Amino acid sequence: MTGQVDDQGRALLAVPLAASTGGPRVEIEAWVDTAFTGGLTLPRKVAAGLGLAPGVSADAVLADGQTISLDSFVCYLDWFGGTYRTQAMATEGAYPLLGTELLSGRRLTIDYVAKTVELV
């Protein structure tokens, strides 16, 4: 899986996801966030626009230590040759975030000179 480093220095990967296992895939550009230990966050309006089914809400601890409750949505990712079911946490942020849960067992290479991102 390859991506790019944008002009703000964010490592971005295109992640194909769907509302169901056999549903149409939509590629979202997710910001790789190695400080986020979960799997995936989606802006609430993106999750609603994709028609994702609501999941359970869960507590999340923010970088400043504040604990908040976030709603989640069920989605399916095309992930290294398989379909991966996950709960994407809904946020009010502008960008989807890809966290370390999905990076586990993978090698992430970010080349800021070439502005490339590779996840294998």
C-alpha positions, 0 to 999 in steps of 0.5 A: 500500500502506497501513499504520499506526504502532503505539503503539511508533512502528513503521511497519507494512505488511500484506504478502500472501505465499504458499509458491507462486505460486498458493498461498493468500495470508496477510497478515503485518504487517511492520515497515519497517526502513530500516536493513535492506538486505535484503528480508524477514525472518520469525520462524522459527516464522512461516516454518515455520507457512506451510509455506515451502520452505527456501532457502539460508543466508546471512551477515548483518551485524547492527547491532552489526557481528556476522556471523551465518548465517541460514537462508532460506525461499522465498516469493512476495509480492504486490507492486505488481501482480505476484508477487515471488519472494524469500528471506525470512531466518529470524530468532529475532525477534518481528516480520517486517522489510521492508527497503530491497531491497523499498523500492527504487524506491518512495516511503515516507511515514510520518506519525507524527501521523496514525499512517499509513504509505504505500508507493507 
